[in-house]
């Protein structure tokens, strides 16, 4: 698919992973629609960086949990670009138990709803209201970004990082991915990238990682087969593959966790057996 002049909607581009994805697509000539909401310092950095990109960029303040605001964003995008080819569903809010503590705390009285509505409802609103515009393009692709918390829950070394509601919401994303692949076919492909510990997202450069002990960090890394965290650039490369190159892939869930989910289990030496 020739990419120059195509259009992608990427939430969360003010933060490291969304920024890396937006940067990679822009380098290939893809125009960007970037919803923004909070993180004012990061938004300022993003705007300064993206001034240098040689593509058209539409930055829109929008609360993606609000149906009316999402509808207005899609209408503005249609009026500006006319169509939409790619949607990267990079929207979530996950409270880390090591940071937030129990849902019972007074400071957390909205935390459960925040995790579910941002991680789950916002993704549905984006898909639901973007799909008609994407169909007009004739061909396109959607990637849902999720977390291996869907598989681990709040258990093992990652129990410090994955909250209950966040984990449950992420498990539901896989249901969305498969349903949406059926709904959007044959012109729009829908896949999911399930992330493990990534720098700036449950890894280094997060508040939760910073306050863990060295022992706790080592337990997480020892549980990961590749014994390191991933980078935003590695995520961006995987997203690009799913959007552009994986032309016969839809309804699939790709786990990108460096082997965390498989870690913790050793493969023993082959036994001698009893046959002669």
C-alpha positions in Angstrom: 0.0 0.0 0.0 1.5 3.4 -1.0 1.5 5.4 2.2 2.1 9.0 1.3 -1.1 10.9 1.7 -2.8 8.3 3.8 -4.3 9.3 7.2 -3.9 7.7 10.6 -5.7 8.4 13.9 -3.4 7.8 16.9 -4.5 8.6 20.4 -1.8 9.0 23.1 0.9 10.5 20.8 1.9 12.9 23.5 3.4 9.9 25.4 6.4 7.7 24.4 4.7 4.8 22.6 2.1 6.8 20.8 4.8 9.3 19.8 7.0 6.6 18.4 4.1 5.1 16.4 3.1 8.5 15.0 6.7 9.4 14.2 7.2 6.2 12.2 4.1 6.6 10.2 4.8 10.3 9.5 8.3 9.4 8.2 6.5 7.3 5.6 4.3 10.2 4.6 1.1 9.4 6.5 -0.9 12.4 7.7 -1.8 12.3 11.4 -4.9 12.9 13.5 -3.8 13.2 17.1 -6.4 13.5 19.9 -5.0 15.1 23.1 -6.5 15.3 26.6 -4.1 15.6 29.5 -0.3 15.5 30.1 0.1 19.2 29.1 3.9 19.1 29.3 4.1 16.1 27.0 1.6 17.6 24.6 3.9 20.7 24.4 6.9 18.5 23.6 4.9 16.6 21.0 3.8 19.7 19.2 7.4 21.1 19.1 8.8 17.8 17.7 6.0 17.3 15.1 6.5 20.8 13.7 9.4 19.3 11.9 7.4 16.6 10.2 6.6 17.0 6.5 3.1 15.7 6.8 -0.2 17.3 7.7 -1.1 17.0 11.3 -4.5 17.7 13.0 -4.3 18.0 16.8 -7.7 17.9 18.5 -8.5 18.2 22.2 -11.0 15.5 23.0 -12.1 13.2 25.9 -12.2 9.9 24.1 -14.6 8.5 26.8 -17.3 10.9 25.7 -19.4 9.8 22.7 -20.3 13.3 21.6 -16.7 14.5 21.6 -15.6 11.4 19.6 -18.3 12.0 17.1 -17.3 15.6 16.7 -13.6 14.6 16.3 -14.5 12.2 13.5 -16.6 14.8 11.8 -13.8 17.3 12.0 -11.4 14.7 10.6 -13.7 13.9 7.7 -14.0 17.6 6.9 -10.3 18.0 7.0 -8.9 14.9 5.4 -12.0 13.3 3.7 -11.1 9.8 4.8 -9.2 7.6 7.3 -7.0 4.6 6.6 -5.5 3.6 9.9 -6.6 3.6 13.5 -4.2 2.8 16.3 -6.3 2.2 19.4 -3.6 3.3 21.8 -5.8 4.5 24.7 -5.8 3.2 28.2 -5.3 4.2 31.9 -4.0 1.5 34.2 -3.5 2.2 37.9 -0.4 0.4 39.3 -1.0 -1.2 42.7 2.4 -0.3 43.8 1.5 3.4 43.2 -2.2 3.6 43.8 -2.8 0.9 46.4 -6.3 -0.4 47.1 -9.4 0.7 45.3 -10.8 1.2 48.9 -8.6 4.3 49.4 -10.5 7.6 49.3 -8.0 8.9 46.6 -9.1 6.0 44.4 -12.8 6.4 44.4 -12.9 7.0 40.6 -10.0 4.7 39.7 -12.0 1.6 38.8 -14.2 3.6 36.3 -11.2 5.4 34.9 -9.4 2.2 34.1 -12.4 0.5 32.5 -13.8 3.6 30.6 -10.4 4.6 29.3 -9.0 1.2 28.5 -12.3 -0.3 27.1 -15.1 2.2 26.4 -12.9 4.7 24.6 -11.6 2.0 22.3 -15.1 1.0 21.4 -16.2 4.5 20.7 -13.2 5.1 18.4 -13.8 1.9 16.5 -17.6 2.5 16.3 -17.4 6.0 15.0 -14.3 5.7 12.8 -15.3 2.5 10.9 -17.8 4.2 8.5 -15.1 6.8 7.6 -12.5 4.0 7.1 -14.8 2.0 4.9 -15.0 5.0 2.6 -11.2 4.7 2.1 -11.6 1.3 0.4 -8.9 -0.4 2.5 -7.3 0.1 5.9 -6.3 -1.4 9.2 -6.9 -1.1 12.9 -4.6 -2.2 15.7 -5.9 -2.5 19.3 -3.1 -2.1 21.8 -3.6 -4.2 25.0 -1.6 -5.6 27.9 -0.5 -9.0 29.0 -2.4 -8.2 32.2 -5.3 -9.8 30.3 -3.5 -13.1 30.8 -1.6 -12.6 34.1 -4.2 -10.6 36.1 -2.8 -9.3 39.3 -0.5 -12.3 39.9 3.2 -13.1 40.0 5.9 -10.4 39.9 3.7 -8.2 37.8 1.0 -8.0 40.5 2.8 -4.7 41.5 1.9 -3.2 38.1 -1.4 -4.6 36.9 -4.6 -3.5 38.7 -7.8 -5.7 38.8 -10.1 -3.5 36.6 -7.3 -2.8 34.2 -6.6 -6.5 33.8 -10.2 -7.4 33.2 -10.6 -4.6 30.7 -7.6 -5.8 28.8 -9.0 -9.3 28.6 -12.2 -7.9 27.0 -10.2 -6.2 24.3 -9.5 -9.5 22.7 -13.2 -10.1 22.3 -13.4 -6.7 20.6 -10.6 -7.6 18.3 -12.2 -10.7 17.0 -15.7 -9.2 16.7 -14.5 -6.1 15.0 -12.4 -8.2 12.5 -15.6 -9.9 11.4 -17.5 -6.6 11.3 -14.9 -4.7 9.4 -14.0 -7.4 6.8 -13.2 -7.7 4.0 -11.8 -4.2 3.5 -10.6 -3.3 7.0 -8.2 -5.6 8.9 -8.3 -5.6 12.7 -5.5 -7.0 14.9 -4.3 -6.6 18.5 -0.8 -6.1 19.9 -0.6 -7.3 23.5 2.3 -5.6 25.3 4.3 -6.7 28.2 6.8 -4.5 30.1 7.8 -1.6 27.9 9.9 1.4 28.8 7.5 4.3 29.6 4.6 1.7 30.0 5.0 -0.6 33.0 8.8 -0.5 32.6 11.5 2.1 33.1 10.5 5.8 33.1 7.3 5.1 35.0 6.5 6.1 38.6 5.8 2.5 39.5 9.2 1.2 38.2 11.0 4.0 40.0 9.7 3.1 43.4 10.3 -0.6 43.1 13.2 -2.2 44.9 16.0 -3.6 42.8 14.9 -7.1 43.9 11.4 -6.5 42.6 12.8 -5.2 39.3 15.0 -8.2 38.9 12.1 -10.6 39.6 10.2 -9.0 36.7 13.2 -9.2 34.4 14.0 -12.8 35.4 10.4 -13.7 34.6 10.9 -12.3 31.1 12.7 -14.7 28.7 14.6 -12.0 27.0 15.5 -10.5 30.4 14.8 -6.9 29.5 12.0 -4.5 28.8 10.9 -3.4 25.4 11.2 0.0 23.8 8.7 2.3 22.2 10.5 2.0 18.9 10.1 -1.8 19.0 6.4 -1.3 19.6 6.2 1.2 16.7 7.9 -1.3 14.4 5.4 -4.0 15.3 2.4 -1.7 14.8 3.7 -0.7 11.4 3.9 -4.3 10.4 0.3 -5.0 11.5 -1.0 -1.8 9.8 0.9 -2.0 6.5 2.7 -5.3 5.9 0.5 -8.0 7.5 -2.0 -8.0 4.6 -3.4 -11.4 5.3 -3.6 -11.0 9.0 -6.9 -10.1 10.7 -8.6 -11.0 14.0 -5.2 -12.0 15.4 -3.7 -11.3 18.8 0.1 -10.8 18.8 1.8 -11.0 22.1 4.9 -8.7 22.4 6.2 -9.2 25.9 9.7 -10.5 25.5 8.5 -13.9 26.8 7.1 -12.6 30.1 4.0 -14.8 29.9 6.1 -17.9 29.2 8.7 -17.0 31.9 8.9 -18.6 35.3 8.7 -22.1 33.9 12.0 -24.0 33.3 12.4 -26.7 30.6 14.0 -29.7 32.4 16.6 -32.0 30.8 15.1 -34.8 28.8 14.7 -37.8 31.2 16.5 -41.1 30.4 13.3 -43.0 29.8 12.7 -46.7 30.5 12.9 -48.2 27.1 15.9 -50.3 26.0 
